[in-house]
Amino acid sequence: MFAMLGAVRVVGRELRDGTADAWLMASGGWIGTAVAGKLVAPTVSGVVIGAAFLGGLHGWLGWPMPGSWPMLLGALILMVVAYESLGLLIVGITANYRFASSIAAFVTAPALAFAGLTFPLGSMPAVAELWGRALPLTAFVQVQLAQAGRGALASDSWPELMLMAVVALFSLAVALPLLGWRARNPNCWGRR
């Protein structure tokens, strides 16, 4: 939730405040560079907080970790980037900071309920199961369960990693051109 809302916040407020043109020009006119610059701090903080949480569970609390730490940390990074990419996509589509924030909260708030931890995904109604399977959190949870719970081979978690990577790449492929157009178009600025 924080990763997606963070991306909406740092990019959406440039449109909201009418500073998108200056923001884009500060990056030499490259939207990819502009977005990357905005997301460095949120990405690093999200990954550090997530890694600290995992370290606390498996280190300080002593929960066993029979699987692959690199696989689990890679999944954490991909989950953060996938959610940030989805946030960028929503800002690119709506160009409205408040509406994008609402959509991001709506998508991510029930994520734990639909991740299949407390109730099996396959037993959920079709819409809930589809929603749950589309969320990067569900893929991350599957990696965490496989690595920390079952000590699965690292290769067993590749499908979930690929799903998160596809979500991130698809979202970025659509969001970046949209954001570039919106940052250059004054008609898209100032929407609260």
N, C-alpha and C positions, 0 to 999 in steps of 0.2 A: 504494500500500500504506500509506504513512504517513498519508495523508488519512483513509482508512477506519479504520485502527487508532486514529488520533488521536481521531476522533469517538466510537468505541467507548469509549476510555479516559476522556475528559472527562465523558461522560454516564453511562456504565456504572458508574463508581466512585461516583456519587451514589446509585445503587440499591444497589450492593454495600455501601457504608459506612453505609447507612440515613440518609443526609442529604438524600434526595430531597425530602422535604416542606419542609425549611428552604430548600433551593435553589429550589423552586417558589414558595414564599412570598416570597422575596427579589425575585422578578420580578413581584410583584403577582398571583401565581396564574396567569399566562399562560405556557403551555408554550413557545409560539413565542419569547417574549422570553427565557425561561430558556435555551433551546437556543441562540438567537442569541448571547447573552452568553457561553456556554461556547465557541462556535466562532469567535469573532472572532480570537483569537490563532492557533489552528491554521490557519484559512483564510488569514490574512495571511501567516503564515510559509510555508505551502505555496506560495502564489502568488509570493511574493518569491524563494524558493529556485528554483522552476521558471523564473521570468523571468530570474534571474541565470544559470541554466544555459543558457537559450536565448540570452541576451546574450553569454555566453562562447563559445558555438558560432559565432554569427553575427557577433559583434563581434571579440572577442579572437583567436579562431582563424581568422576571416576566411571562414567558410563563406558562400556567397552566400545572400541572402534576397530573391529577386525578387518574392515575393508580398506579402501584406498583414500587417503587424505587428499592427494592431488585431484582425484576424481570429484570428491565432495566439494572442495574449494573451487574447482572449475565450474561445477554446477551452480554454486553460489554466485559466482561472477556472472555467469550466463543468465541466471534468474534476474539479477539486478539490472543488467543491460536490456533484457527482454522487456521488463516492466517499464524501464525508462523509454525504450523505443515505442511502446504502446502509448505512453503519455505524450510523446512527441507527435505520434499519429493523430491522437485526439485533438491536440492543439492545432495541428495542420489542417484538419478537417473542419473544425468549428471556428477557429480564429477568435474564440471567446473564452477569456480566462475563467470566468465564473462557471460557464457551462461545461468547459473541459474539466474543471475541478470536480464538478458534480458527477460527470460521467466516470471519471477515474475512481471516485469514491464508490459509486454504484457497482462498478466492475470488481473492485478489489475487496470491499468490505465483507462480502460473504465468502471470500476465497477459502478460508479455513474450513467452512462448512461444506464446501464443494470439493475439497481436496481429497476426500476419501479416507480421512483418518478416523473419524468418529462413526462414519456410516459408509459401507462399501459403495464405490462408484457404480458398479454394475447393478446395484439394487435401487439406485435413484431413478426418479422419473427421467424420461429421455432428455428433456430440456436441461435438467440439473446435471445429468451425466455429461452431456455435450459441453455445457458451460465449464464444468469441472475439468474435463480433459483438455479444454482449450487454454486453461490458465497455466502460466509458467510455474506457479507455486506447486501445482499438482505434480509436474515433472520433477521439480526439485525434491519434493517430499518422497517421491518414488526412488530417487537416487539416494537420498539420506537413509531411507529404510533398507535399501539394498546394501549399501556400504556399511552403515553403522549397525543395522539390525541383523543382517544375514551374512555379512562378510563376503558378499558376492564378488565375482571377478569384475575388474574395472570395465571390461568389455560388455558386461551385462547392462551397464548404465548408458551405453552410447545412444540408444533410441531416444531416451529422455533428453540427453544433451543436444541431440540433433533437433528435437522439437523446439527447445528453447532457442537454439541458434536460428532456426527457420523463422520463428516468431520475430526475433530481433531483426534479422536481415530483411524480411518482408516489410515490417513496420518502418524501418529506416528507408528502404527503397521508395516507399510511398510518401513518407513524412517529409524527407529532406527537400524534394522538389516543391511540395506544397508550402513548406515553411519558407523556402527561398522566395517563392512568388509572393507570399503574404508579407514577408519582411520588406519587399520592394514596393508593395501596393499600399499607399496611404489610406485607401478605403477600408483596409482590414485593421487599421490601428484604432485604439481607443475603445474597443468593446470590452466592457467590464464583465 
